[in-house]
């Protein structure tokens, strides 16, 4: 091999050795952590908790990271969640979300329920909460019937006739609506007392 050829080989070896010694130092920002990377190689970023993505950067021969390529890290989400008493929409990690009480339920102490969408993409425990609504005990004087306290479940409730009254052809019924309000009475009661002479 000629001297010129040896110089080329040695030059390439020296370049490779020099390049191997150059690194892009580890760095990070609010969303991504980058490990130290040898010059000329591609670095795969690690998203911080609560973030998702597949970011990459090339470590230049001068030891500087290039612009981010691939999928940059962005906030992830918690899936929509619903229980018997409340529901929450799909939400971004790190946010406190106000829930909606299910039909037949109302915010406890007039304070809306909340949950936090956590950095592990799960929901926190609920604060405050939703309580079942009730229709209070009530008397329908027009139909001579009383109705006991009932849950707001939308189911018909059969009342009792006042003393001295009996049911008509149809027993008195009312529905405790999901809003916690009694519906109008169907059926009713009529007097059964007989006057004596």
N, CA, C and O of each residue as an XYZ file, in Angstrom:
788
protein
N       0.861     -1.196      0.000
C       0.000      0.000      0.000
C       0.894      1.241      0.000
O       1.891      1.287      0.721
N       0.555      2.204     -0.772
C       1.355      3.424     -0.879
C       1.219      4.244      0.392
O       0.304      4.058      1.193
N       2.168      5.157      0.542
C       2.110      6.051      1.706
C       0.808      6.834      1.713
O       0.224      7.097      2.764
N       0.364      7.201      0.509
C      -0.898      7.948      0.414
C      -2.069      7.115      0.943
O      -2.944      7.628      1.641
N      -2.070      5.817      0.596
C      -3.136      4.926      1.065
C      -3.110      4.780      2.571
O      -4.157      4.804      3.218
N      -1.915      4.627      3.140
C      -1.809      4.506      4.592
C      -2.302      5.775      5.277
O      -2.961      5.715      6.315
N      -1.990      6.884      4.709
C      -2.452      8.143      5.291
C      -3.976      8.230      5.316
O      -4.562      8.730      6.275
N      -4.617      7.733      4.241
C      -6.083      7.729      4.188
C      -6.656      6.852      5.285
O      -7.592      7.254      5.977
N      -6.102      5.652      5.453
C      -6.584      4.721      6.478
C      -6.399      5.323      7.860
O      -7.313      5.323      8.684
N      -5.196      5.837      8.098
C      -4.916      6.428      9.397
C      -5.816      7.633      9.664
O      -6.245      7.875     10.792
N      -6.087      8.380      8.594
C      -6.948      9.540      8.753
C      -8.363      9.151      9.162
O      -8.977      9.776     10.027
N      -8.855      8.113      8.521
C     -10.214      7.646      8.859
C     -10.244      7.104     10.280
O     -11.197      7.351     11.019
N      -9.205      6.363     10.669
C      -9.155      5.815     12.021
C      -9.099      6.935     13.060
O      -9.767      6.884     14.092
N      -8.300      7.925     12.763
C      -8.206      9.053     13.690
C      -9.536      9.799     13.799
O      -9.924     10.257     14.874
N     -10.234      9.911     12.641
C     -11.545     10.582     12.651
C     -12.552      9.807     13.479
O     -13.331     10.374     14.244
N     -12.511      8.466     13.300
C     -13.429      7.632     14.073
C     -13.119      7.713     15.553
O     -14.026      7.800     16.380
N     -11.858      7.685     15.884
C     -11.465      7.766     17.287
C     -11.865      9.113     17.881
O     -12.360      9.197     19.005
N     -11.638     10.154     17.105
C     -11.993     11.486     17.587
C     -13.497     11.619     17.764
O     -13.978     12.208     18.732
N     -14.233     11.054     16.799
C     -15.702     11.116     16.873
C     -16.213     10.351     18.074
O     -17.134     10.804     18.754
N     -15.616      9.178     18.347
C     -16.055      8.356     19.480
C     -15.843      9.077     20.798
O     -16.558      8.833     21.770
N     -14.855      9.968     20.828
C     -14.576     10.690     22.070
C     -15.518     11.859     22.268
O     -15.629     12.386     23.375
N     -16.196     12.270     21.212
C     -17.122     13.405     21.311
C     -18.510     12.890     21.672
O     -18.999     11.937     21.065
N     -19.131     13.504     22.637
C     -20.472     13.106     23.061
C     -21.357     14.331     23.243
O     -20.894     15.431     23.544
N     -22.630     14.096     23.050
C     -23.627     15.086     23.452
C     -23.979     14.755     24.899
O     -24.423     13.643     25.183
N     -23.791     15.690     25.805
C     -24.018     15.418     27.216
C     -25.511     15.310     27.526
O     -26.359     15.895     26.852
N     -25.797     14.529     28.585
C     -27.201     14.355     28.966
C     -27.818     15.711     29.306
O     -27.174     16.586     29.884
N     -29.062     15.848     28.934
C     -29.786     17.093     29.170
C     -31.269     16.773     29.330
O     -31.692     15.649     29.062
N     -32.043     17.729     29.756
C     -33.483     17.513     29.940
C     -34.216     18.837     29.876
O     -33.626     19.910     30.000
N     -35.524     18.729     29.677
C     -36.393     19.901     29.738
C     -37.667     19.500     30.462
O     -37.689     18.473     31.141
N     -38.716     20.277     30.335
C     -39.948     19.999     31.082
C     -40.625     18.703     30.663
O     -41.393     18.125     31.432
N     -40.342     18.242     29.438
C     -41.070     17.080     28.919
C     -40.212     15.842     28.682
O     -40.723     14.722     28.705
N     -38.898     16.033     28.453
C     -38.070     14.940     27.947
C     -36.698     14.911     28.616
O     -36.128     15.950     28.949
N     -36.179     13.687     28.805
C     -34.821     13.481     29.320
C     -33.988     12.841     28.214
O     -34.407     11.863     27.596
N     -32.797     13.407     27.969
C     -31.894     12.892     26.936
C     -30.609     12.407     27.591
O     -29.957     13.155     28.320
N     -30.243     11.147     27.327
C     -29.007     10.588     27.867
C     -27.823     10.988     26.995
O     -27.988     11.351     25.830
N     -26.608     10.916     27.585
C     -25.390     11.202     26.813
C     -25.313     10.275     25.606
O     -25.581      9.078     25.708
N     -24.945     10.844     24.468
C     -24.948     10.099     23.205
C     -23.671     10.397     22.424
O     -23.219     11.541     22.358
N     -23.097      9.347     21.834
C     -21.887      9.519     21.039
C     -22.181     10.299     19.769
O     -23.238     10.135     19.160
N     -21.242     11.147     19.373
C     -21.411     11.951     18.167
C     -21.701     11.066     16.968
O     -21.072     10.024     16.783
N     -22.650     11.485     16.164
C     -23.025     10.741     14.978
C     -24.134      9.731     15.204
O     -24.634      9.140     14.246
N     -24.531      9.519     16.461
C     -25.585      8.546     16.768
C     -26.902      9.252     17.070
O     -26.951     10.456     17.322
N     -27.976      8.447     17.033
C     -29.315      8.967     17.301
C     -29.685      8.680     18.754
O     -29.551      7.551     19.227
N     -30.147      9.702     19.447
C     -30.587      9.543     20.839
C     -32.098      9.379     20.886
O     -32.831     10.063     20.171
N     -32.556      8.463     21.736
C     -33.992      8.270     21.973
C     -34.343      8.924     23.300
O     -33.837      8.525     24.349
N     -35.198      9.913     23.252
C     -35.568     10.625     24.471
C     -36.527      9.817     25.333
O     -37.262      8.965     24.833
N     -36.513     10.092     26.636
C     -37.435      9.454     27.583
C     -38.415     10.505     28.083
O     -38.016     11.510     28.672
N     -39.692     10.266     27.845
C     -40.712     11.225     28.268
C     -40.834     11.230     29.786
O     -40.775     10.183     30.430
N     -41.003     12.407     30.342
C     -41.209     12.527     31.783
C     -42.571     11.946     32.173
O     -43.443     11.785     31.319
N     -42.758     11.629     33.477
C     -44.046     11.103     33.931
C     -45.200     12.010     33.519
O     -45.126     13.230     33.663
N     -46.251     11.408     33.011
C     -47.419     12.166     32.571
C     -47.375     12.547     31.106
O     -48.334     13.106     30.575
N     -46.242     12.239     30.439
C     -46.083     12.579     29.023
C     -45.916     11.312     28.188
O     -45.470     10.282     28.693
N     -46.275     11.395     26.912
C     -46.136     10.265     25.992
C     -45.514     10.769     24.690
O     -45.674     11.932     24.319
N     -44.796      9.866     23.999
C     -44.181     10.224     22.727
C     -42.982      9.337     22.443
O     -42.611      8.504     23.270
N     -42.377      9.511     21.280
C     -41.182      8.762     20.868
C     -40.199      9.741     20.213
O     -39.957      9.668     19.008
N     -39.641     10.646     21.004
C     -38.770     11.672     20.427
C     -37.367     11.147     20.131
O     -36.881     10.242     20.809
N     -36.726     11.715     19.124
C     -35.349     11.380     18.770
C     -34.583     12.654     18.427
O     -35.165     13.662     18.029
N     -33.259     12.582     18.593
C     -32.382     13.679     18.193
C     -31.057     13.089     17.731
O     -30.601     12.082     18.272
N     -30.450     13.701     16.751
C     -29.134     13.278     16.290
C     -28.070     14.074     17.043
O     -28.154     15.295     17.170
N     -27.062     13.345     17.541
C     -25.925     14.010     18.164
C     -24.931     14.331     17.048
O     -24.363     13.424     16.439
N     -24.724     15.608     16.783
C     -23.861     16.020     15.671
C     -22.401     15.691     15.969
O     -22.036     15.403     17.109
N     -21.571     15.740     14.925
C     -20.139     15.456     15.074
C     -19.450     16.498     15.942
O     -18.337     16.274     16.419
N     -20.099     17.625     16.148
C     -19.515     18.654     17.005
C     -19.963     18.501     18.458
O     -19.560     19.278     19.323
N     -20.821     17.467     18.727
C     -21.249     17.211     20.105
C     -22.442     18.019     20.550
O     -22.600     18.312     21.735
N     -23.285     18.381     19.598
C     -24.499     19.128     19.936
C     -25.735     18.369     19.437
O     -25.747     17.834     18.328
N     -26.761     18.336     20.271
C     -28.001     17.693     19.866
C     -28.694     18.542     18.804
O     -28.742     19.768     18.905
N     -29.234     17.866     17.777
C     -30.007     18.542     16.757
C     -31.447     18.703     17.189
O     -31.786     18.402     18.334
N     -32.300     19.172     16.298
C     -33.723     19.356     16.631
C     -34.414     18.013     16.885
O     -33.960     16.961     16.435
N     -35.509     18.086     17.611
C     -36.281     16.882     17.950
C     -37.040     16.393     16.724
O     -37.696     17.172     16.032
N     -36.943     15.101     16.465
C     -37.720     14.465     15.398
C     -38.564     13.363     16.020
O     -38.589     13.211     17.241
N     -39.248     12.601     15.192
C     -40.140     11.578     15.730
C     -41.375     12.225     16.316
O     -41.883     13.210     15.780
N     -41.862     11.670     17.424
C     -43.052     12.207     18.089
C     -42.644     12.866     19.398
O     -42.299     12.164     20.348
N     -42.672     14.186     19.477
C     -42.279     14.867     20.724
C     -43.173     14.439     21.892
O     -44.309     14.007     21.693
N     -42.644     14.566     23.103
C     -43.420     14.212     24.297
C     -44.485     15.276     24.558
O     -44.190     16.470     24.610
N     -45.696     14.832     24.718
C     -46.806     15.726     25.061
C     -47.601     15.097     26.193
O     -47.484     13.901     26.460
N     -48.397     15.902     26.845
C     -49.205     15.402     27.953
C     -50.097     14.240     27.498
O     -50.712     14.294     26.433
N     -50.155     13.180     28.336
C     -51.044     12.063     28.064
C     -52.422     12.329     28.650
O     -52.694     13.429     29.132
N     -53.283     11.338     28.609
C     -54.663     11.517     29.091
C     -55.095     10.355     29.972
O     -54.564      9.248     29.887
N     -56.068     10.642     30.814
C     -56.787      9.613     31.567
C     -58.087      9.335     30.816
O     -58.743     10.267     30.351
N     -58.465      8.063     30.692
C     -59.699      7.754     29.954
C     -60.936      8.242     30.697
O     -60.905      8.450     31.909
N     -62.007      8.419     29.966
C     -63.282      8.785     30.594
C     -63.627      7.751     31.660
O     -63.348      6.562     31.505
N     -64.238      8.225     32.742
C     -64.533      7.338     33.878
C     -65.950      7.599     34.373
O     -66.396      8.744     34.443
N     -66.642      6.532     34.711
C     -68.006      6.678     35.247
C     -68.239      5.647     36.342
O     -67.821      4.494     36.234
N     -68.912      6.086     37.392
C     -69.323      5.190     38.469
C     -70.833      5.305     38.635
O     -71.499      5.970     37.842
N     -71.362      4.672     39.644
C     -72.805      4.731     39.889
C     -73.247      6.149     40.237
O     -74.389      6.534     39.988
N     -72.322      6.922     40.820
C     -72.715      8.232     41.334
C     -72.229      9.416     40.505
O     -72.826     10.490     40.577
N     -71.149      9.252     39.710
C     -70.589     10.403     38.994
C     -69.812      9.949     37.767
O     -69.534      8.762     37.595
N     -69.464     10.916     36.912
C     -68.702     10.599     35.696
C     -67.717     11.724     35.396
O     -67.905     12.872     35.798
N     -66.647     11.348     34.665
C     -65.585     12.292     34.306
C     -65.193     12.090     32.843
O     -65.130     10.955     32.371
N     -64.930     13.182     32.125
C     -64.539     13.060     30.712
C     -63.054     12.724     30.569
O     -62.290     12.855     31.526
N     -62.649     12.293     29.379
C     -61.229     12.105     29.078
C     -60.501     13.414     29.361
O     -60.931     14.480     28.920
N     -59.392     13.327     30.103
C     -58.732     14.555     30.565
C     -57.218     14.430     30.513
O     -56.672     13.326     30.507
N     -56.552     15.570     30.477
C     -55.099     15.633     30.381
C     -54.454     15.413     31.746
O     -54.970     15.868     32.767
N     -53.317     14.709     31.754
C     -52.611     14.463     33.007
C     -52.246     15.776     33.690
O     -51.966     16.785     33.043
N     -52.258     15.727     35.021
C     -51.883     16.899     35.798
C     -52.990     17.907     36.001
O     -52.743     18.992     36.527
N     -54.208     17.575     35.597
C     -55.318     18.515     35.748
C     -56.341     18.006     36.756
O     -56.575     16.804     36.875
N     -56.940     18.941     37.473
C     -58.042     18.630     38.379
C     -59.339     18.798     37.587
O     -59.581     19.847     36.990
N     -60.164     17.757     37.589
C     -61.340     17.734     36.715
C     -62.616     17.696     37.561
O     -62.710     16.941     38.529
N     -63.582     18.512     37.185
C     -64.878     18.523     37.863
C     -65.770     17.447     37.254
O     -65.932     17.376     36.036
N     -66.345     16.616     38.111
C     -67.207     15.540     37.649
C     -68.666     15.979     37.552
O     -69.040     17.068     37.986
N     -69.470     15.104     36.972
C     -70.906     15.333     36.846
C     -71.640     14.261     37.624
O     -71.393     13.071     37.427
N     -72.536     14.667     38.504
C     -73.305     13.690     39.279
C     -74.262     12.933     38.367
O     -74.839     13.506     37.442
N     -74.422     11.646     38.636
C     -75.331     10.809     37.853
C     -76.779     11.220     38.135
O     -77.062     11.813     39.176
N     -77.699     10.907     37.209
C     -79.117     11.207     37.459
C     -79.579     10.600     38.779
O     -79.294      9.440     39.075
N     -80.290     11.390     39.560
C     -80.751     10.925     40.858
C     -79.786     11.248     41.983
O     -80.046     10.921     43.141
N     -78.661     11.896     41.649
C     -77.656     12.266     42.649
C     -77.373     13.766     42.558
O     -77.598     14.393     41.522
N     -76.878     14.323     43.652
C     -76.557     15.755     43.697
C     -75.235     15.949     44.424
O     -74.874     15.127     45.267
N     -74.491     17.039     44.112
C     -73.212     17.290     44.785
C     -73.376     17.366     46.305
O     -74.284     18.025     46.812
N     -72.494     16.692     47.008
C     -72.537     16.709     48.470
C     -72.222     18.112     48.982
O     -71.221     18.714     48.594
N     -73.079     18.621     49.850
C     -72.918     19.962     50.425
C     -72.765     21.037     49.345
O     -72.112     22.059     49.554
N     -73.379     20.785     48.192
C     -73.333     21.732     47.063
C     -71.916     21.978     46.548
O     -71.641     23.018     45.949
N     -71.020     21.020     46.781
C     -69.646     21.118     46.285
C     -69.454     20.053     45.211
O     -69.590     18.861     45.485
N     -69.140     20.480     43.992
C     -69.008     19.544     42.871
C     -67.884     18.543     43.138
O     -66.854     18.911     43.702
N     -68.069     17.292     42.742
C     -67.014     16.286     42.924
C     -65.848     16.549     41.977
O     -66.051     17.038     40.865
N     -64.637     16.231     42.404
C     -63.460     16.388     41.546
C     -62.533     15.185     41.693
O     -62.513     14.513     42.724
N     -61.774     14.939     40.643
C     -60.687     13.954     40.651
C     -59.519     14.565     39.899
O     -59.708     15.461     39.076
N     -58.304     14.082     40.177
C     -57.110     14.529     39.452
C     -56.666     13.443     38.488
O     -56.563     12.273     38.857
N     -56.403     13.843     37.240
C     -55.813     12.922     36.262
C     -54.320     12.874     36.565
O     -53.601     13.843     36.318
N     -53.855     11.748     37.100
C     -52.488     11.644     37.603
C     -51.483     11.316     36.497
O     -51.855     10.921     35.391
N     -50.191     11.491     36.828
C     -49.135     11.287     35.832
C     -48.973      9.834     35.403
O     -48.293      9.555     34.415
N     -49.594      8.897     36.137
C     -49.562      7.502     35.689
C     -50.805      7.159     34.874
O     -51.095      5.990     34.622
N     -51.542      8.209     34.463
C     -52.722      8.090     33.585
C     -53.906      7.421     34.283
O     -54.784      6.855     33.632
N     -53.918      7.493     35.606
C     -55.048      6.963     36.377
C     -55.707      8.113     37.131
O     -55.119      9.183     37.288
N     -56.929      7.883     37.594
C     -57.674      8.900     38.331
C     -57.396      8.781     39.830
O     -57.249      7.678     40.357
N     -57.327      9.923     40.506
C     -57.191      9.931     41.961
C     -58.530      9.610     42.608
O     -59.546      9.471     41.927
N     -58.516      9.494     43.931
C     -59.767      9.332     44.656
C     -60.614     10.599     44.505
O     -60.084     11.689     44.290
N     -61.902     10.443     44.618
C     -62.820     11.563     44.443
C     -62.869     12.422     45.697
O     -62.913     11.903     46.812
N     -62.863     13.733     45.510
C     -63.088     14.640     46.621
C     -64.555     15.017     46.636
O     -65.223     15.001     45.602
N     -65.054     15.356     47.814
C     -66.472     15.620     47.999
C     -67.249     14.386     47.538
O     -67.069     13.314     48.117
N     -68.087     14.493     46.538
C     -68.842     13.335     46.062
C     -70.262     13.713     45.713
O     -70.634     14.886     45.751
N     -71.055     12.709     45.373
C     -72.455     12.910     45.015
C     -73.319     12.018     45.903
O     -73.022     10.838     46.092
N     -74.366     12.581     46.431
C     -75.280     11.836     47.305
C     -76.614     11.600     46.615
O     -77.077     12.410     45.811
N     -77.211     10.478     46.949
C     -78.514     10.125     46.394
C     -79.569     11.134     46.838
O     -79.651     11.491     48.013
N     -80.379     11.589     45.872
C     -81.475     12.495     46.185
C     -82.670     11.710     46.735
O     -82.835     10.525     46.446
N     -83.490     12.384     47.522
C     -84.702     11.776     48.075
C     -85.877     12.733     47.908
O     -85.712     13.953     47.882
N     -87.053     12.152     47.797
C     -88.293     12.920     47.903
C     -88.771     12.770     49.345
O     -88.930     11.656     49.844
N     -88.997     13.900     50.004
C     -89.405     13.855     51.408
C     -90.829     13.315     51.555
O     -91.637     13.375     50.628
N     -91.109     12.787     52.747
C     -92.464     12.315     53.056
C     -93.454     13.439     52.757
O     -93.202     14.599     53.082
N     -94.585     13.089     52.135
C     -95.517     14.123     51.695
C     -96.946     13.603     51.730
O     -97.196     12.407     51.577
N     -97.871     14.522     51.933
C     -99.304     14.189     51.915
C     -99.973     14.901     50.751
O     -99.837     16.112     50.578
N    -100.699     14.122     49.959
C    -101.489     14.697     48.870
C    -102.918     14.812     49.392
O    -103.696     13.859     49.355
N    -103.238     16.017     49.882
C    -104.548     16.197     50.519
C    -105.690     16.074     49.527
O    -106.811     15.745     49.915
N    -105.422     16.332     48.245
C    -106.489     16.228     47.249
C    -106.875     14.771     47.010
O    -108.018     14.473     46.662
N    -105.908     13.861     47.199
C    -106.180     12.437     46.979
C    -106.244     11.662     48.293
O    -106.372     10.438     48.294
N    -106.155     12.386     49.414
C    -106.275     11.789     50.746
C    -105.268     10.642     50.941
O    -105.613      9.573     51.444
N    -103.990     10.899     50.522
C    -102.979      9.841     50.614
C    -101.643     10.425     51.075
O    -101.333     11.586     50.810
N    -100.867      9.608     51.761
C     -99.528     10.010     52.197
C     -98.493      9.109     51.512
O     -98.760      7.954     51.181
N     -97.315      9.679     51.317
C     -96.224      8.943     50.662
C     -94.972      9.051     51.522
O     -94.626     10.148     51.960
N     -94.280      7.933     51.776
C     -93.089      7.954     52.628
C     -91.882      8.541     51.882
O     -91.892      8.646     50.655
N     -90.863      8.915     52.626
C     -89.611      9.363     52.019
C     -89.096      8.274     51.080
O     -89.040      7.102     51.452
N     -88.724      8.666     49.868
C     -88.331      7.683     48.858
C     -87.100      8.169     48.087
O     -86.930      9.373     47.896
N     -86.235      7.238     47.640
C     -85.072      7.630     46.837
C     -85.502      8.103     45.454
O     -86.514      7.654     44.917
N     -84.723      9.010     44.889
C     -85.026      9.543     43.557
C     -84.549      8.559     42.501
O     -83.514      8.760     41.865
N     -85.315      7.499     42.325
C     -84.921      6.436     41.376
C     -85.869      6.294     40.197
O     -85.695      5.410     39.358
N     -86.878      7.168     40.131
C     -87.801      7.113     39.004
C     -88.784      5.958     39.051
O     -89.451      5.667     38.058
N     -88.878      5.289     40.213
C     -89.793      4.149     40.340
C     -91.073      4.565     41.069
O     -91.013      5.344     42.020
N     -92.237      4.052     40.632
C     -93.499      4.399     41.295
C     -93.512      3.936     42.755
O     -93.032      2.853     43.089
N     -94.074      4.788     43.606
C     -94.221      4.457     45.022
C     -95.709      4.464     45.373
O     -96.437      5.386     45.006
N     -96.142      3.451     46.072
C     -97.548      3.358     46.475
C     -97.744      4.053     47.807
O     -97.016      3.800     48.766
N     -98.742      4.938     47.858
C     -99.009      5.659     49.089
C    -100.026      4.943     49.967
O    -100.558      3.891     49.611
N    -100.281      5.549     51.132
C    -101.281      5.021     52.062
C    -102.414      6.026     52.203
O    -102.204      7.238     52.206
N    -103.604      5.492     52.318
C    -104.764      6.369     52.487
C    -104.780      6.953     53.900
O    -104.378      6.299     54.863
N    -105.250      8.187     54.003
C    -105.380      8.806     55.305
C    -106.426      8.059     56.133
O    -107.291      7.387     55.571
N    -106.356      8.169     57.462
C    -107.355      7.489     58.296
C    -108.785      7.878     57.889
O    -109.085      9.055     57.686
N    -109.642      6.888     57.778
C    -111.031      7.129     57.385
C    -111.244      7.105     55.884
O    -112.351      7.340     55.400
N    -110.150      6.811     55.129
C    -110.251      6.759     53.669
C    -109.717      5.429     53.166
O    -108.838      4.818     53.774
N    -110.274      4.995     52.036
C    -109.827      3.760     51.409
C    -109.516      4.011     49.940
O    -109.933      5.023     49.378
N    -108.792      3.099     49.324
C    -108.397      3.313     47.923
C    -109.591      3.292     46.974
O    -110.591      2.612     47.201
N    -109.442      4.057     45.916
C    -110.417      3.998     44.827
C    -110.076      2.761     44.001
O    -109.384      1.865     44.485
N    -110.551      2.708     42.774
C    -110.265      1.543     41.933
C    -108.759      1.358     41.716
O    -108.290      0.248     41.466
N    -108.013      2.458     41.815
C    -106.564      2.400     41.625
C    -105.874      2.939     42.869
O    -106.201      4.028     43.341
N    -104.915      2.179     43.404
C    -104.166      2.622     44.577
C    -103.421      3.917     44.256
O    -103.003      4.129     43.118
N    -103.255      4.782     45.261
C    -102.531      6.027     45.013
C    -101.044      5.755     44.752
O    -100.400      5.028     45.509
N    -100.512      6.334     43.694
C     -99.097      6.157     43.371
C     -98.473      7.473     42.929
O     -99.129      8.339     42.349
N     -97.197      7.591     43.221
C     -96.400      8.741     42.806
C     -95.006      8.236     42.457
O     -94.567      7.194     42.945
N     -94.331      8.978     41.618
C     -92.938      8.636     41.284
C     -92.015      9.707     41.841
O     -92.237     10.902     41.651
N     -90.973      9.254     42.533
C     -89.939     10.197     42.970
C     -88.989     10.366     41.791
O     -88.174      9.487     41.509
N     -89.097     11.501     41.103
C     -88.309     11.730     39.898
C     -86.819     11.842     40.226
O     -86.434     12.048     41.377
N     -85.984     11.701     39.179
C     -84.538     11.744     39.373
C     -84.056     13.107     39.861
O     -82.913     13.251     40.294
N     -84.934     14.100     39.788
C     -84.592     15.432     40.279
C     -84.904     15.590     41.762
O     -84.629     16.640     42.343
N     -85.485     14.543     42.390
C     -85.847     14.618     43.800
C     -87.173     15.304     44.047
O     -87.411     15.831     45.134
N     -88.045     15.302     43.037
C     -89.368     15.944     43.145
C     -90.434     14.894     42.868
O     -90.294     14.067     41.967
N     -91.518     14.942     43.672
C     -92.631     14.006     43.478
C     -93.394     14.352     42.191
O     -93.583     15.524     41.865
N     -93.822     13.324     41.479
C     -94.707     13.526     40.333
C     -96.140     13.688     40.846
O     -96.398     13.572     42.044
N     -97.053     13.955     39.933
C     -98.474     14.022     40.312
C     -98.956     12.631     40.720
O     -98.422     11.616     40.272
N     -99.978     12.607     41.580
C    -100.518     11.346     42.067
C    -101.480     10.742     41.049
O    -102.311     11.437     40.465
N    -101.346      9.432     40.850
C    -102.346      8.685     40.067
C    -103.127      7.826     41.041
O    -102.609      7.429     42.085
N    -104.382      7.537     40.698
C    -105.222      6.819     41.651
C    -105.566      7.732     42.815
O    -105.474      8.954     42.697
N    -105.954      7.157     43.922
C    -106.255      7.988     45.082
C    -107.071      7.238     46.117
O    -107.195      6.014     46.069
N    -107.627      7.997     47.056
C    -108.411      7.424     48.140
C    -109.754      8.165     48.244
O    -109.895      9.304     47.798
N    -110.716      7.486     48.839
C    -112.037      8.091     49.024
C    -112.525      7.772     50.436
O    -112.057      6.831     51.076
N    -113.487      8.589     50.909
C    -113.966      8.421     52.258
C    -114.691      7.099     52.455
O    -115.424      6.649     51.575
N    -114.485      6.477     53.612
C    -115.161      5.218     53.921
C    -115.995      5.339     55.189
O    -116.701      4.396     55.548
N    -115.928      6.491     55.884
C    -116.676      6.636     57.121
C    -118.182      6.743     56.825
O    -118.588      7.411     55.875
N    -118.993      6.082     57.644
C    -120.443      6.151     57.486
C    -121.023      6.988     58.613
O    -120.737      6.754     59.788
N    -121.839      7.965     58.244
C    -122.482      8.769     59.278
C    -123.589      7.964     59.934
O    -124.341      7.279     59.242
N    -123.705      8.031     61.254
C    -124.755      7.310     61.978
C    -125.838      8.302     62.387
O    -125.552      9.456     62.706
N    -127.095      7.829     62.373
C    -128.217      8.696     62.725
C    -128.551      8.505     64.188
O    -129.472      9.142     64.699
